[in-house]
Amino acid sequence: MNSVCQFVTASSIREDIVRLLAKQQQPTSKLIEKLDACRSGVYKELSNLRQRGALTEGEDGWQLTACGQLVTDTIARRQATEEFIGRDIEYWQHHDLELLPDRFRRRLPCIGEYEVVRGEMPAVDRHISEFVSRIEASEGPDVLTPIFVRGLNDTIPDSPDTRVLVTSEVRDRLLGTESKRKQAFLKAQVRVVQAEFGLGRTAESLCLVFPTRADGEWQATLISETDAAAQWGEELFESLWVNAEPVNSPEEGSFKPTGRHGMVGPPGSHPDSRSPY
């Protein structure tokens, strides 16, 4: 026997019924008026949904049971995911989302609206410019960069409220020796983490950078400016931050290599000569 969720989603009439009842209780007559279905069809599906435990009928009409409410929530999440993917389906077909922790990947569609900025001719660095401009304008951003971006230490605000997560290779390039480390960041907090995606979070925006599956290239930045996106980004960064290693605590040279092989090198050494990395 199919689950209640499968049973409801197998029929557009059933989905429409639970969606209407999620807003408020309604009598059969009102449902018949609002649904694009014949009277007998509505009666039949109401009976079916009641037998499945999704609905109950009271003095003021039909209402969802707890089972029906959970099914409705599942339908809403599915629709949100479909809309999320549909905004730029090409992006999701070619980028590696498995790099995100599972619990954050499952919640990603909840951030809502976004745009994907690509680095293409003639503006091959546009996706990087969009990323750093938001970081530079923020007083206390959270930044995760698994690869070295030229000039990054000049664009990240050197503030006690700024938190920076880097791989050990980027740490060596960006922070360098003890004397250079003091020059790079006097106030910002820096920790070392193992990660293979980019993140920039401010109070107003979220930037995500995933490599392509085929060749590991970094060619696009996903940007969202919804409140949900900023909150999601803050929670993701915090989960990485608490387990990261403070830069100043280990002995010099004790860091183990992390990040994708071949992504870090001197400026201009990237296989794609157009890349800013």
N, C-alpha and C positions, 0 to 999 in steps of 0.2 A: 504493500500500500504506500502511495506517495505521502510525503510529509505534508503538513498543513501548508507550509510555505510553497512547496511545489504545486500543491493543489490550487492555491489562490493564484499564483502567477501563471498557471496554465490557461487562464481565462481572462480576457480583458474585462468582462463584466464583473467578475469577482474582484479584480484589482480595483476597478472603479468604485465598487461598493465599499470596500474597506477604506479606500482613500477618502470618500465622502464622510464616512462615519468617524474617521480620525479627527475630523474638524468638530463634529457635534452629533448628538443623537438625532435620528430622523425616522419618521414613520414610513411605512411602505409607500404611501401615496406620494410623498415628497421624493423618494428615491426613484419611483417610476417616472416622475416629471423630469428629473435631472439626467437619468441614464439613457443612453442610446441603445435601448433594447425593448423588446415587446414585454407587455405586462406579465405573460406567463413565464417568460425567461427570467425576469426579476424575481418572481415568487420562487421559481425553482432554485435559483442560486442562493437566495436568502436561506432557504431550507437546507441546502447543501452546506453552506457556511456554518449554520447553527449546529448541524450534525457533526461537523469537524471541530467544533468548539471554539470557532473564531468569533461568533456573534451570540448575543442574547437579546431577547425582546422584553422591554419593560413598558411601563405606562406611557412614557414619552416617545416610544419608538425603539428602533434597533440601536444597539451600541456594541462596541468592540469589547471582547473579553481581554484579559491580559495576554492570552495567546494571540488574539487578533491584533493587539497593539504591537507586539513584537514582530509579527509578520509585516505589518505596515512599515515599521522602522526598517526592516530588511529591504523592502521594496524601495523605500526612499533612498537608502544607501546605494542600491544598485543603479537607480536613476542618476544619482549624483556622480557615480563613477562613470557611467556612460557619457554624461555631459562633459565631465572632466577630460576624458580621453578624446572626445570629439572635438575639443577646441584646437588640438594639434595632433592628430593621430599619427602623422609621420614621425614626430618626435618620439613618441612612445614605442614606435616600431623599431627604432634604431639605437636607443640609449639604454644604458645598463642600470636599471633601477634596483637590482638585487644587492647593490652596495649599501643600501639603506638598511638599518635595523628593521626587522619584520614588523614590529608594532607601530613604527612610524610609517612604513610603506603602506600598511593597511589603512592608515588614517589620511594619507596624502590627498585623496579627492576631497576631503573636508575643507581644504584651504579655499576652494571656490575658484574664482576667476584668476587667470594668469595670462601672460604672453611669453612666447619664446623668441628671444633675440638671437639671431644667427650672425656669425662672422662670415660674410660673403663679399665677393667683389662688388663694388670697389672698397667698401668699408670692412676689411677683413678683421679688424680689431673691435668692431662695434660691440660684440657680446662682452668683451672685457671692459670696455669703456663704461657700459651700462652698470656692470658689477661694481667697479671701483668708484664710480661717481656717487653711488648711494652710500658706500662705506665712508668715503671722504667727507660727505656732508653730515654724517652722524657724529654726535659727541661721544657715544659709548657703544660702538657696534660689537657684535660677536662675529668672528671670522674663522673659518676653517679652510685651510688651503693645503692640499696634498702635493702640490707642484709649485715650483718657484715661478713667480710672476715678476717680471722686471719692474722695479719701482714700487713694489707693494709696500715696502717699509716707509716710503714717503707718503703714501695715500692713507694708511691706517692711522687714525688719530692716536697720538701718544698720550692717553688719558688713563687714570686709574680705573675708569669704568669700561675700558676696552679690554676684551678678552680675545686672545689669538690662539688657535690650535694649529699646529704644524706637524708634519712628519719629521723624522730625524734628519732626512736629507735637506728638507727646506730649512729646518732649524740651523743646520750647518751653513747653508747658503745665506739665509736671511740674517741670522744673528752672528754667525762666525765665531771669532775668538772672544774672550772675555772683554777686551777693550772695545771691539766692534759691537758687542752685545749692548754695552752701555750707550753707545752712540745710536744704535737702532731703536731701542726702546728704554726710556728712562722711567716711565710710569706704567705703561700697559702691562697686563698680565699675560704671560706666554707659557703654554704647556705643550708637551709632545704627545701625540696620539697616533694610532694606526688607523688610517681612513683613506678611502680612494674616491671621494667625491668632494666638491667644493660647496661651501655654505657661507652666505653673508646675511646676517640678520640685524635689522635696526628696529626701532619702535614703529616704523611706518612700512617696512618692506621686508621681503624675503627673496633672496637670490640663491638658486641651486644650479650646480654645474655637474653633469654626469658625463663620463666618457662614452663614446660610441662603442657598441658591442663588437663591431667588425675589426676596428683598428686602434681602439683606445684613444682616439683623438678627442680634444676638447674644443668643440666648434659652436656651442650654443649655451645661452644662459636662460633659465626659466625664472621669470620675475612675477611676483604676486604682491599686491599692496592691500590685501584684505586684512582685517583684524585677525581672522582665523589663521591666516598664513603667518603673521608675526608671532602669534601664540604658539603655533606648531613649531616654528623655527626655534623659538626660545626653549621649548621643552626638549627638542632634539639636541640642541647645543649643550644644554645643561646635563643631559644624560651622558654625553661624551666628555664633558669637562670634568665631572666628578671622578672619572676613572683615568684621567690623563695624568701625565707625569710632569711636575713643575720643572722648568728648564734648569733652574739653579740648584736643584737638589742632588742630581747624580754627579758622579765624578766625570770630568772632561773625557770624552772619547768612549763613554760607556753605552752610548745609544746604539741600539740595534737598528739596522736599515728597515724602513717601512715604506709603504706606498708602491705605486706601480713602477716596475723596472723601466728605465729609459726615459722617464718623464722629467728628470732633473738633470740639468747640465748648465754650462756657462751660457750667458745670453747669446742667442743666435745659433746654438748647437742643436735646437729641436729639428727633427727630420723635415718638418714643414717650415721652410724659411719665412713664411708669412706669419707664423704663429708668434704671439708675444711672449710665450712661455720659454 
